[in-house]
Amino acid sequence: MDKPDLIIRSRRIVLPETVSPASVHIRNGIIAALGEWDEVPAQTPLVDAGYAVVMPGLVDTHVHVNEPGRTEWEGFTTATRAAAAGGVTTLVDMPLNSIPPTTTLDGFAAKLAAAQGQCLIDVAFWGGVIPGNTHELKPLLDAGVRGFKCFLIHSGVDEFPHVTESNLLEAMPELAALGSVLLVHAEVPEPIENAAAELAGGDPQDYQTFLKSRPRASENEAVALMVRLCRATGARVHIVHHSSADVLPLLKSAREEGLPLTVETCPHYLTFTAEEIPDGATHFKCCPPVRERENREQLWAALADGVIDMIVSDHSPCTPALKLLETGDFLEAWGGIAALQFSLPVMWTNLQTRGFGLRELTRWMSAAPAKLAGLDKCKGSLAVGCDADIVIWHPEKEFKIVPENIQHRHKLTPYAEMKLRGVVGATYVRGTKVYESGQFPAIPIGVFLTK
């Protein structure tokens, strides 16, 4: 074997089968070998991480970067800086809330042009399924999107309209033929419309009013629809940001049936509870909503049982003004949680209290998302031939989330002031350091994963 360019070693390296002392040998940005801890050729640059954890960088497949068109909400520079600071080495950008959305080749070209030269980490892209764009799906896939996202309810932005069952019966056979995946925001309108009539006159500052406005039935009916269409068309279906525990038995039976269906949830659904959200605290608003404590516990059980495959951020920031903190109106405020930078420590803090460890963290937040996006041959694990995407972090160290350490464009997050365990020391993308102790390189080295 040729001499490596760099070796990173630790007493705690998270490998596909073990957590053990080892050394990661890197050449030309690729993991060339995995050696014993003391297997370090003379004159080879060495990063000795001591007892810090060395694991594959996180792959976050649910990030709204919002550029071009709504760059005042986030943007590629700040999003990828926040990702690097949080140990995320690959993100997949959602096809909205950018203007134009990634639903046409022209929209995708505008996205790539806007992102050019800005990305600190590697970035891939989802396309979108909207009414009438089935003819765009193959060209978008050929151009490099990793799959397609759709909404079954108003998306929150008019330029990304939601689809109906008839729209899906047109698009899903095409996706099945192409071997692509459909990511679904699984809420349908009717239960929400019915709830709105019943809630007339409710206090919009009361979180319970908002929670009742997005009933579990909306998710339950949407998931049932997608299970049926998955069975009928053979298209791969992925349920994004799953929240309702009611429908977990249906998801489990669909998986046991062998349907090509996967599920994600998010740190906020596994951390917060509806009972604890204060009146007017609209920075907790997301759709579907954070639900009750008993619902949260069932999501955790589904993760442990393999019904839920992965944890991703659903980073959906906006300008603080759109959160309407002055009025605290949950019904009118933008729905979305800013969280990209803090997924690793939030989940590690949770996992430790629930008896899970580093291998579960890596499976749920690195390996499974990489597989969803078709990136598992190069991302998501420390294995020979994979990109040397590595995070070095300190699981015993604690820190508090304060504005000074938030890299997102805006500092508004429901995680503010939380004390967490798990401090990221350094992040490497393809063997190049992109973050260390609050510092970033001057030149972004991220590439577009469009091949």
C-alpha positions in Angstrom: 0.0 0.0 0.0 1.2 3.5 -0.8 2.1 5.6 2.3 -0.9 7.5 3.7 -1.1 11.3 3.6 -2.6 11.4 7.1 -3.5 9.0 10.0 -6.1 9.7 12.6 -6.1 7.4 15.6 -8.0 7.1 18.8 -8.7 4.7 21.6 -12.4 5.0 20.6 -12.9 4.6 16.8 -16.5 3.7 15.7 -16.0 1.1 13.0 -18.9 -0.8 11.3 -18.7 -3.7 13.7 -16.9 -2.4 16.8 -15.8 0.6 18.9 -12.1 0.0 19.6 -8.6 1.5 19.4 -7.6 1.8 15.8 -6.0 4.1 13.2 -7.6 5.4 10.1 -5.1 5.7 7.2 -6.1 8.3 4.6 -4.7 8.8 1.1 -6.1 11.2 -1.4 -9.1 11.9 0.7 -10.1 8.2 0.9 -9.8 5.7 3.7 -7.0 3.5 2.4 -6.7 1.2 5.4 -7.8 0.6 9.0 -4.9 -0.3 11.2 -4.1 -1.1 14.8 -3.8 1.9 17.1 0.1 1.8 16.9 0.3 1.1 13.2 1.8 4.5 12.2 4.5 4.5 9.5 7.5 6.8 10.2 7.2 10.4 8.9 3.4 10.1 8.4 1.4 13.1 9.6 -0.6 11.9 12.7 -3.6 13.2 14.5 -3.8 11.4 17.8 -7.3 12.0 19.2 -6.5 10.2 22.5 -9.7 9.0 24.1 -11.9 11.3 22.0 -14.5 9.5 19.8 -13.6 9.2 16.1 -16.6 8.3 14.0 -17.9 8.8 10.5 -19.3 12.3 9.9 -23.0 12.7 10.2 -25.1 12.6 7.0 -28.1 14.9 7.3 -30.5 14.2 4.5 -33.2 16.8 5.6 -31.8 20.3 5.4 -33.6 23.4 4.0 -30.8 25.7 2.9 -33.2 28.1 1.3 -30.8 29.5 -1.4 -31.4 31.0 -3.9 -34.4 33.2 -3.3 -34.7 33.0 0.5 -31.0 33.4 1.4 -32.0 35.7 4.2 -33.4 32.6 6.0 -30.1 30.6 5.8 -27.9 30.0 2.7 -25.1 27.6 1.8 -22.3 29.5 3.6 -23.9 29.5 7.0 -25.6 26.2 6.6 -22.4 24.3 5.8 -20.4 26.2 8.5 -23.1 25.1 11.0 -22.9 21.6 9.7 -19.2 21.4 10.0 -19.3 22.7 13.5 -21.8 20.0 14.4 -19.8 17.1 12.9 -22.0 16.9 9.8 -19.9 16.1 6.7 -22.6 15.7 4.1 -26.0 17.3 3.8 -28.8 16.8 1.3 -30.6 20.0 0.4 -34.4 20.0 0.2 -36.0 21.3 -3.1 -37.9 24.0 -1.2 -37.9 26.8 0.2 -35.6 28.2 -2.4 -36.8 30.2 -5.3 -37.0 28.6 -7.8 -37.6 25.2 -6.3 -35.7 22.2 -7.5 -38.6 20.9 -9.6 -37.2 21.5 -13.1 -33.8 21.4 -14.7 -33.6 25.2 -14.8 -34.4 25.3 -11.0 -31.7 22.7 -10.3 -29.2 24.8 -12.4 -30.1 27.9 -10.4 -29.5 26.0 -7.2 -26.1 24.7 -8.3 -25.0 28.2 -9.5 -26.1 29.7 -6.1 -24.2 27.1 -4.1 -21.0 27.3 -6.2 -17.9 28.1 -4.1 -19.8 28.4 -0.8 -19.9 24.9 0.7 -17.6 23.8 3.5 -18.9 20.3 3.4 -20.1 18.0 0.6 -23.7 18.7 -0.5 -26.2 16.6 -2.4 -29.7 17.6 -3.6 -33.3 16.3 -3.6 -35.6 17.2 -6.4 -39.3 17.8 -6.0 -42.5 16.1 -7.2 -45.3 18.6 -7.8 -48.5 18.4 -10.0 -47.5 18.2 -13.6 -43.8 17.7 -13.5 -43.5 14.0 -14.0 -41.7 14.7 -17.3 -39.0 16.5 -15.3 -38.1 13.5 -13.0 -35.8 11.6 -15.3 -33.9 14.7 -16.5 -33.4 15.8 -12.9 -32.2 12.3 -11.8 -29.8 12.2 -14.8 -28.5 15.7 -13.7 -27.7 14.4 -10.3 -30.6 14.8 -7.7 -30.7 11.9 -5.3 -34.4 11.4 -5.2 -37.6 13.4 -4.9 -39.7 15.1 -2.2 -43.4 15.8 -2.2 -46.0 17.3 0.1 -49.5 15.9 0.6 -50.6 19.2 2.2 -49.8 22.9 1.5 -46.0 23.1 1.8 -46.0 26.6 3.3 -44.8 28.2 0.1 -46.9 28.6 -3.0 -44.2 27.8 -5.6 -44.0 24.2 -4.3 -47.7 22.9 -4.5 -48.7 19.7 -2.9 -49.8 16.6 -4.8 -52.9 14.5 -4.7 -53.3 10.8 -5.0 -54.0 11.1 -8.7 -50.7 13.1 -9.1 -48.9 10.3 -7.2 -50.4 7.6 -9.4 -48.8 9.4 -12.3 -45.4 10.1 -10.7 -44.8 7.0 -8.6 -44.7 4.4 -11.5 -42.1 6.6 -13.2 -40.0 6.7 -10.0 -40.3 3.0 -9.6 -39.1 2.5 -13.2 -36.2 4.9 -12.5 -35.3 3.2 -9.3 -35.6 6.4 -7.4 -37.1 7.2 -4.0 -40.0 9.4 -3.0 -39.7 11.4 0.2 -43.1 12.3 1.6 -44.3 15.0 4.0 -47.1 12.8 5.3 -50.0 15.0 6.4 -53.2 15.2 4.5 -55.5 18.3 4.6 -58.9 17.0 5.6 -58.3 16.3 9.3 -56.5 19.7 9.7 -59.4 21.5 7.9 -61.9 19.8 10.2 -59.8 20.7 13.3 -59.7 24.4 12.2 -63.5 24.6 12.3 -63.6 23.2 15.8 -60.8 25.5 17.1 -62.4 28.7 16.0 -61.8 31.2 18.9 -59.0 29.2 20.5 -56.1 31.0 22.0 -53.4 31.1 19.3 -50.6 31.6 22.0 -51.5 28.3 23.6 -49.4 25.5 22.3 -52.3 23.1 22.8 -54.4 25.1 20.3 -51.7 24.6 17.7 -51.3 20.9 18.6 -55.0 20.3 18.1 -54.8 22.1 14.8 -52.5 19.4 13.4 -54.1 16.2 14.7 -52.5 12.8 14.5 -55.2 11.7 12.1 -53.6 13.9 9.4 -50.4 11.9 9.6 -52.1 8.6 10.2 -54.2 8.9 7.0 -51.3 10.2 5.0 -49.1 7.2 6.0 -51.9 4.8 5.3 -52.2 6.3 1.8 -48.5 6.0 1.1 -48.3 2.4 2.3 -51.1 1.6 -0.1 -49.5 3.5 -3.0 -46.1 1.9 -2.2 -47.7 -1.5 -2.5 -49.6 -0.6 -5.7 -46.7 1.0 -7.6 -43.6 -0.7 -6.2 -42.0 2.8 -5.8 -39.6 3.3 -2.9 -41.2 5.5 -0.2 -39.5 7.4 2.6 -41.6 9.1 5.3 -39.9 12.3 6.5 -40.0 13.8 10.0 -42.4 11.2 11.4 -44.3 12.3 14.5 -47.5 10.4 15.2 -47.1 7.2 17.2 -50.6 6.0 16.3 -49.5 4.7 12.9 -46.3 2.9 14.0 -48.0 -0.5 14.0 -49.0 0.1 10.3 -45.5 1.1 9.5 -44.1 -2.0 11.2 -46.5 -4.3 9.3 -45.6 -2.6 6.1 -41.9 -3.3 6.8 -42.7 -6.9 7.7 -44.6 -7.2 4.4 -41.4 -6.3 2.6 -42.5 -3.0 1.2 -39.7 -0.7 0.1 -40.5 1.9 2.8 -38.3 3.7 5.2 -38.9 6.2 8.0 -37.1 9.1 9.7 -37.7 11.1 12.8 -36.0 14.2 14.2 -34.2 15.3 17.4 -37.0 17.6 18.3 -39.6 14.8 18.4 -37.3 12.7 20.5 -36.4 15.6 22.9 -39.3 17.9 23.5 -42.8 17.3 24.7 -46.0 19.2 24.1 -46.6 19.5 27.8 -43.4 21.5 28.3 -43.7 24.0 25.5 -44.5 27.5 26.9 -47.3 29.7 25.7 -46.1 31.9 22.8 -42.8 30.0 22.3 -43.2 29.8 18.5 -39.6 28.8 18.0 -40.9 25.3 18.9 -43.4 25.3 16.1 -42.9 22.7 13.3 -45.2 20.6 11.2 -46.1 17.9 12.0 -45.9 19.2 15.6 -44.0 18.0 18.7 -46.5 15.8 20.4 -47.2 14.5 23.9 -44.7 12.7 26.2 -46.3 9.3 25.7 -46.0 9.8 22.0 -42.3 10.6 22.3 -41.7 7.4 24.3 -43.3 5.3 21.5 -41.1 7.0 18.9 -38.1 5.9 20.9 -39.4 2.4 21.1 -39.9 2.4 17.3 -36.3 3.4 16.8 -35.1 0.6 19.1 -37.3 -1.8 17.2 -36.1 -0.8 13.7 -39.5 0.6 12.6 -37.9 4.1 12.4 -34.6 3.9 10.5 -32.8 7.2 11.0 -32.6 10.6 12.7 -32.1 13.7 10.7 -32.5 17.4 11.6 -35.2 18.8 9.4 -33.3 22.1 9.7 -35.9 24.6 8.5 -34.9 28.1 9.6 -36.4 31.4 8.8 -35.9 35.0 9.8 -36.8 35.7 13.4 -39.6 38.1 12.3 -41.4 35.1 10.7 -41.6 33.4 14.1 -43.9 36.2 15.4 -42.3 36.1 18.9 -43.9 39.5 19.7 -47.4 38.1 19.4 -46.6 34.4 20.1 -49.2 33.3 17.5 -48.6 29.6 16.9 -51.2 29.5 14.2 -49.6 32.2 12.0 -45.9 31.8 12.8 -43.6 30.0 10.3 -43.3 26.3 11.2 -39.7 25.0 11.3 -36.9 24.4 13.8 -33.3 25.5 13.4 -31.2 22.6 14.6 -28.5 21.5 12.0 -25.5 22.3 14.2 -26.7 20.5 17.3 -28.1 17.2 16.2 -25.1 15.2 17.4 -24.9 16.6 21.0 -28.7 16.7 21.3 -29.0 13.0 20.4 -25.9 11.9 22.3 -27.3 13.5 25.4 -30.6 11.7 24.8 -29.0 8.4 23.9 -27.0 8.2 27.1 -30.0 8.5 29.3 -31.7 5.7 27.3 -29.0 3.0 27.2 -27.9 3.5 23.6 -24.4 4.1 22.5 -22.0 5.1 19.8 -22.9 2.4 17.3 -26.6 3.3 17.4 -25.7 7.0 17.0 -23.6 6.2 14.0 -26.2 3.8 12.4 -29.1 6.3 12.9 -27.3 9.5 11.9 -24.5 8.4 9.5 -25.0 5.0 7.8 -28.8 5.0 7.4 -29.1 8.5 5.9 -26.2 7.8 3.6 -28.0 4.7 2.3 -31.3 6.6 1.8 -29.5 9.1 -0.5 -27.6 6.4 -2.4 -24.3 7.6 -0.9 -23.5 4.6 1.2 -20.6 3.4 -1.0 -18.7 6.6 -0.1 -20.3 8.2 3.0 -21.6 7.2 6.4 -19.0 4.7 7.6 -15.3 4.3 8.4 -14.5 1.6 5.9 -11.8 1.1 3.3 -12.7 2.9 0.1 -15.1 5.4 1.7 -14.4 9.1 1.8 -12.4 10.1 4.9 -15.3 12.1 6.4 -14.6 12.1 10.1 -15.7 13.8 13.2 -13.6 13.9 16.3 -15.6 14.7 19.4 -15.6 14.5 23.2 -18.7 12.7 24.6 -18.0 13.5 28.2 -17.6 17.2 27.8 -20.5 19.5 28.4 -21.4 22.9 26.8 -24.4 25.3 26.7 -26.0 26.5 23.5 -25.6 30.3 23.5 -25.7 32.8 20.6 -22.0 33.1 20.5 -21.5 29.4 19.5 -24.4 29.2 17.0 -23.2 29.2 13.3 -26.7 29.3 11.7 -27.5 32.6 10.0 -30.0 33.3 12.8 -29.7 32.4 16.5 -33.3 31.5 17.2 -33.6 27.8 18.2 -35.6 25.9 20.8 -32.3 24.4 21.9 -31.0 27.8 23.2 -29.6 27.6 26.7 -29.7 23.8 26.8 -26.7 22.1 28.5 -25.6 19.2 26.3 -22.9 16.5 26.4 -20.8 16.0 23.3 -18.3 18.7 22.1 -17.1 18.5 18.5 -13.4 19.1 18.4 -12.7 18.7 14.7 -14.4 17.7 11.4 -12.8 16.3 8.3 -14.3 16.1 4.8 -12.4 13.7 2.5 -9.4 14.0 4.8 -9.3 17.8 4.9 -10.0 19.6 8.1 -13.0 21.9 7.8 -13.6 22.7 11.5 -11.5 22.8 14.6 -12.3 24.4 17.9 -14.5 27.2 16.5 -12.3 27.8 13.4 -13.0 27.2 9.7 -10.7 27.2 6.7 -10.7 30.3 4.4 -11.4 28.3 1.3 -14.5 26.0 1.1 -13.7 22.5 -0.1 -17.1 21.0 -0.3 -18.2 19.3 -3.6 -21.6 18.6 -5.1 -22.6 14.9 -5.0 -24.3 14.8 -8.4 -22.6 11.8 -9.9 
